[in-house]
């Protein structure tokens, strides 16, 4: 048994996750009743990540800000530009694809229990209110905008207190170690998550929405393998696929099954460390990306909104389509970092075309039906791109400084 455990631990985390994935699929398709108890592994894994992520982000950001030396650049402006550009282009790609391959929906009963935001102004207001949220409440509710804001303020406030800075740094390192322990249980967690998804919803339930799913996932794949590599190449001026594939493999796979950008923050932090990125930068950019870097959400909002438009026979002109691209990008930035967050903003985009709220909520209902795959693919794109753009911005900075850019895939 000891030798078996050594061999198991000698495998890379991605290979161990793949083994857990295969076991979960096999058990769900063959003997789901006998092994229903393994779903607890998925719940425990996601629960542990979600529990530690808020306090990890709080201490890491506070430590990074308080320990920041004057004159040291963190490259955050470039990263934010990449986040916003990537999200806008994803929305634009989704709009173009929806015009080229229009999809109609069979709308059923509405989802009455969901209260969507009433407009872009309300979304922006909610974001600003989250900034000034009570810090204890922000930690309790995993309000990452509030956590970031208070961590930055506290970090600036204690920049001159060396002993306090040392204590904060020690806490941050301890929390990072705890995260590594949790991530080592990812194979078991993903086995439970994939088992639960297939055993609960089955593969057959998705067949009637195949065309919609193909359009959604197709747009996300296009963004992941065409748009993002182009943006990355412009930054690093070398083959971008080595970095793109690494981010998809080591961040996207975990995010696909946790279906939560927030829960995947610790995974992304570990990947940034493996890539040798500046901790002062990624400790801020990764949690920020889980909040505003939402290319997958922009795709979901645009595709489902235009599917409703095509179903109702509404004519859309080019200026309105461009406005929808901007609106989906802005709305996506307001999507929560949890499973299904982008679906709640579909009525906001539908309002651009005068679609009544009750009809828009039926579209949200369709979104939840296909959400087993849609939300997983969306989160994988969102979360992996957080690392990709953080790395691209830093490698660009090194290139412009005359340094040789070496992408470390081994750690």
C-alpha positions in Angstrom: 0.0 0.0 0.0 2.9 2.3 0.8 4.4 1.8 -2.6 1.1 2.3 -4.3 0.6 5.7 -2.5 4.1 6.7 -3.5 3.4 5.9 -7.2 0.1 7.8 -6.9 1.7 10.9 -5.4 4.5 10.8 -8.0 1.9 11.4 -10.8 1.1 15.0 -11.7 -2.0 16.5 -10.3 -3.6 16.7 -13.8 -3.0 13.0 -14.3 -4.5 12.2 -10.9 -7.5 14.4 -11.7 -8.0 12.6 -15.0 -8.0 9.2 -13.2 -10.7 10.6 -10.8 -12.7 11.9 -13.8 -12.7 8.5 -15.5 -13.7 6.6 -12.3 -16.5 9.1 -11.7 -17.9 8.8 -15.2 -17.6 5.0 -15.1 -19.4 4.6 -11.8 -22.1 7.1 -12.8 -22.9 5.2 -16.0 -22.8 1.7 -14.5 -23.6 1.5 -10.8 -24.9 5.0 -9.7 -27.1 3.6 -6.9 -24.4 1.6 -5.2 -21.9 4.5 -5.1 -24.2 7.5 -4.6 -22.2 8.3 -1.4 -19.1 9.4 -3.3 -20.9 12.7 -4.2 -19.8 13.8 -0.7 -16.2 14.1 -1.9 -17.3 16.7 -4.5 -19.2 18.7 -1.9 -16.4 18.6 0.6 -13.8 19.6 -2.1 -15.8 22.6 -3.4 -16.8 23.5 0.2 -13.2 23.5 1.4 -12.1 25.7 -1.6 -15.0 28.1 -1.1 -14.3 28.3 2.6 -10.6 29.1 2.4 -10.7 31.3 -0.8 -12.1 34.5 0.7 -9.7 34.7 3.7 -6.8 33.6 1.4 -7.5 36.4 -1.0 -7.9 38.9 1.9 -4.5 38.1 3.5 -2.6 37.7 0.2 -3.8 41.0 -1.2 -3.2 42.8 2.1 0.3 41.3 2.3 1.1 42.2 -1.3 -0.1 45.8 -0.9 1.6 46.4 2.5 4.8 44.8 1.3 4.9 46.7 -2.0 8.0 48.7 -2.5 7.8 52.2 -3.9 8.7 52.3 -7.5 7.9 48.6 -8.1 5.3 48.2 -10.9 2.6 45.6 -10.5 1.4 45.7 -14.1 -2.2 45.8 -13.1 -3.2 48.3 -15.8 -2.2 46.0 -18.6 -4.0 43.0 -17.0 -7.2 45.0 -16.5 -7.1 46.1 -20.2 -6.7 42.5 -21.3 -9.6 41.4 -19.0 -11.9 44.0 -20.5 -10.8 43.4 -24.1 -11.1 39.7 -23.8 -14.6 39.9 -22.3 -15.8 42.4 -25.0 -14.4 40.3 -27.9 -16.0 37.2 -26.4 -19.4 38.9 -26.4 -18.8 40.2 -30.0 -17.9 36.7 -31.2 -21.1 35.3 -29.6 -23.2 37.9 -31.3 -21.6 37.2 -34.8 -22.0 33.4 -34.3 -25.7 33.9 -33.3 -26.4 35.8 -36.5 -24.6 33.1 -38.6 -26.2 30.2 -36.8 -29.5 31.4 -35.4 -31.1 29.1 -32.7 -34.7 29.0 -31.7 -35.9 27.9 -28.2 -38.9 26.0 -27.0 -39.9 28.2 -24.1 -41.7 26.6 -21.2 -42.6 27.7 -17.7 -40.7 30.6 -16.2 -38.3 30.4 -13.3 -40.3 32.4 -10.7 -37.9 32.2 -7.8 -35.1 34.3 -9.5 -35.0 38.1 -9.2 -32.7 39.5 -11.9 -31.2 43.0 -11.9 -33.3 45.7 -13.5 -30.7 47.3 -15.7 -27.0 48.2 -16.2 -27.3 51.0 -13.7 -28.5 48.6 -11.1 -25.7 46.2 -11.8 -23.1 49.0 -11.5 -24.8 50.3 -8.3 -24.6 46.8 -6.8 -20.9 46.6 -7.7 -20.2 50.0 -6.0 -22.2 48.9 -2.9 -20.2 45.7 -2.7 -17.0 47.9 -2.6 -18.2 49.5 0.7 -19.7 46.4 2.2 -18.9 45.6 5.8 -15.5 43.8 5.7 -16.6 41.0 8.1 -19.8 40.5 6.0 -17.8 40.6 2.8 -15.6 37.7 4.1 -18.7 35.8 5.3 -20.6 36.2 2.0 -17.5 35.8 -0.2 -18.0 39.2 -1.7 -14.7 39.4 -3.5 -15.1 43.0 -4.6 -15.6 44.1 -1.0 -12.7 41.8 0.1 -10.4 43.3 -2.5 -11.3 46.8 -1.6 -10.8 46.4 2.2 -7.6 44.3 1.7 -6.2 47.1 -0.4 -7.2 49.8 2.1 -5.8 47.8 5.1 -2.6 47.0 3.1 -2.0 50.7 2.4 -2.8 51.5 6.1 -0.1 49.2 7.5 2.6 49.8 4.9 4.7 51.5 7.6 4.2 48.9 10.3 7.0 46.3 9.8 6.0 43.9 12.6 2.4 43.9 11.4 3.5 43.3 7.8 5.5 40.3 8.9 2.6 38.8 10.8 0.3 39.4 7.8 2.8 37.7 5.5 3.1 34.7 7.8 -0.7 34.3 7.8 -0.7 34.5 4.0 2.0 31.8 3.7 0.1 29.6 6.1 -3.1 29.9 4.2 -1.3 29.2 0.9 0.0 26.0 2.5 -3.5 25.0 3.6 -4.7 25.5 0.0 -2.0 23.2 -1.4 -3.3 20.5 1.0 -6.9 21.0 -0.2 -5.9 20.9 -3.9 -4.2 17.5 -3.3 -7.7 16.2 -2.8 -8.8 17.4 -6.2 -8.9 13.9 -7.8 -11.4 12.7 -5.2 -13.4 15.9 -5.3 -13.7 15.9 -9.1 -14.6 12.2 -9.1 -17.6 13.0 -6.8 -18.5 16.1 -8.8 -18.6 14.4 -12.2 -20.5 11.4 -10.7 -23.1 13.7 -9.2 -23.6 15.6 -12.5 -24.0 12.5 -14.7 -26.0 10.5 -12.1 -28.4 13.4 -11.4 -29.0 14.9 -14.9 -27.9 12.1 -17.2 -26.6 12.6 -20.7 -29.9 12.2 -22.4 -31.5 15.3 -20.9 -29.1 17.5 -23.0 -29.9 16.0 -26.4 -33.0 18.2 -27.1 -30.9 21.3 -26.6 -27.9 20.1 -28.6 -27.9 22.9 -31.2 -27.9 25.6 -28.4 -25.2 23.8 -26.6 -23.1 23.4 -29.7 -23.4 27.2 -30.3 -22.5 28.1 -26.7 -19.6 25.7 -26.4 -18.4 26.4 -29.9 -18.2 30.1 -29.2 -16.3 29.4 -26.0 -13.9 27.1 -27.8 -13.3 29.7 -30.5 -12.4 32.3 -27.8 -10.2 29.8 -26.0 -8.3 28.5 -29.0 -8.4 31.5 -31.5 -9.1 34.8 -29.7 -7.1 34.2 -26.6 -4.0 32.9 -28.4 -4.0 35.9 -30.7 -4.1 38.3 -27.7 -1.4 36.3 -26.0 0.8 36.3 -29.1 0.5 40.1 -29.4 1.8 40.2 -25.8 4.6 37.6 -25.8 5.5 37.4 -29.5 6.1 33.7 -29.4 4.0 30.5 -29.9 1.1 31.2 -27.5 -0.4 27.7 -27.4 2.2 26.4 -24.9 0.8 28.9 -22.3 -2.8 28.6 -23.5 -2.9 24.9 -23.2 -1.2 24.9 -19.8 -3.7 27.3 -18.4 -6.6 25.2 -19.8 -5.1 22.0 -18.6 -4.2 23.0 -15.0 -6.9 25.7 -14.3 -9.7 24.9 -16.8 -10.1 21.3 -15.9 -10.6 22.0 -12.2 -12.9 25.0 -13.0 -15.0 22.9 -15.4 -16.0 20.6 -12.5 -16.2 23.0 -9.6 -18.2 25.4 -11.8 -17.1 28.3 -9.6 -14.5 31.0 -10.5 -14.3 31.9 -6.8 -13.6 28.3 -5.8 -10.9 28.1 -8.4 -8.9 31.1 -7.1 -6.5 28.9 -5.0 -5.9 26.7 -8.0 -5.0 29.7 -10.1 -2.8 31.1 -7.4 -0.8 27.9 -7.4 -0.5 27.9 -11.2 0.8 31.5 -11.2 3.4 30.5 -8.6 4.4 27.6 -10.9 4.8 29.9 -13.8 7.1 32.1 -11.8 4.9 35.2 -11.9 5.2 38.2 -9.6 3.2 37.5 -6.4 2.5 41.2 -5.8 0.6 41.2 -9.1 -1.2 37.8 -9.3 -2.3 38.0 -5.7 -4.5 40.9 -6.8 -5.2 40.1 -10.5 -6.5 36.5 -9.9 -9.3 37.4 -7.4 -10.1 40.5 -9.5 -10.3 38.3 -12.6 -12.8 36.0 -10.8 -15.0 39.0 -10.6 -14.6 41.0 -13.9 -12.8 38.7 -16.4 -16.0 36.9 -17.7 -15.5 36.0 -21.3 -17.6 32.8 -20.9 -20.4 34.8 -19.2 -20.4 37.3 -22.1 -20.9 34.4 -24.5 -23.7 33.0 -22.5 -25.6 36.3 -22.1 -25.3 37.1 -25.8 -26.2 33.7 -27.2 -29.2 33.1 -25.0 -30.5 36.6 -25.4 -30.2 36.4 -29.2 -31.8 32.9 -29.1 -34.8 34.5 -27.5 -34.7 37.3 -30.1 -34.8 34.7 -33.0 -37.5 32.7 -31.3 -39.7 35.8 -31.1 -38.9 36.9 -34.6 -37.5 40.3 -33.5 -35.3 42.1 -36.1 -31.9 43.2 -34.9 -29.8 45.7 -36.7 -26.0 46.0 -36.6 -25.8 49.0 -34.2 -28.1 47.2 -31.7 -25.9 44.1 -32.1 -22.8 46.1 -31.2 -24.6 47.6 -28.2 -25.4 44.1 -27.1 -21.7 43.1 -27.3 -20.9 46.1 -25.0 -23.8 45.4 -22.7 -23.0 41.7 -22.4 -19.4 42.6 -21.5 -20.5 45.1 -18.9 -23.2 42.7 -17.5 -20.7 39.8 -17.5 -18.4 41.9 -15.2 -21.4 41.9 -12.8 -21.9 38.2 -12.9 -21.1 36.4 -9.6 -18.2 34.0 -9.3 -20.5 31.1 -8.5 -22.3 28.4 -10.6 -25.1 29.9 -12.8 -24.2 33.5 -12.0 -24.3 34.7 -15.7 -27.8 33.3 -16.2 -29.3 35.9 -13.8 -28.2 38.7 -16.2 -29.9 37.4 -19.3 -33.1 39.4 -18.6 -30.9 42.5 -18.5 -29.7 41.9 -22.1 -33.2 40.8 -23.2 -34.6 44.2 -22.0 -32.5 45.8 -24.8 -34.9 44.2 -27.3 -38.1 44.9 -25.4 -38.5 41.3 -24.4 -40.9 41.0 -21.4 -39.4 39.9 -18.1 -41.6 36.7 -17.9 -40.3 35.6 -21.3 -36.7 36.4 -20.4 -37.1 34.3 -17.3 -38.1 31.4 -19.4 -34.8 31.8 -21.3 -33.1 31.7 -17.9 -34.9 28.4 -17.3 -33.5 27.0 -20.5 -30.1 28.1 -19.4 -30.4 26.1 -16.2 -31.4 23.0 -18.2 -28.2 23.2 -20.3 -26.2 24.5 -17.4 -24.6 21.1 -16.7 -22.3 21.6 -19.7 -22.7 25.4 -20.4 -21.8 26.6 -17.0 -18.9 24.2 -16.7 -17.4 25.3 -20.0 -18.1 28.9 -19.2 -16.2 28.7 -15.8 -13.3 26.8 -17.4 -12.9 29.6 -19.9 -13.3 32.4 -17.4 -10.9 31.0 -14.8 -8.2 29.7 -17.1 -8.1 33.1 -18.8 -7.4 34.8 -15.5 -4.0 33.1 -15.4 -3.5 33.4 -19.1 -3.9 37.2 -19.2 -2.0 37.7 -15.9 0.9 35.7 -17.4 0.7 37.4 -20.8 0.9 40.9 -19.3 3.9 40.0 -17.2 5.7 38.3 -20.0 5.0 41.3 -22.2 6.6 43.6 -19.6 9.6 41.3 -19.4 9.9 41.2 -23.2 9.8 45.0 -23.5 12.4 45.3 -20.8 14.7 43.1 -22.9 14.5 40.0 -20.8 14.2 36.5 -22.4 10.7 35.1 -21.8 10.8 31.5 -20.8 7.4 29.8 -20.1 7.9 27.2 -17.3 5.5 24.3 -17.7 7.2 22.0 -15.2 7.3 24.1 -12.0 
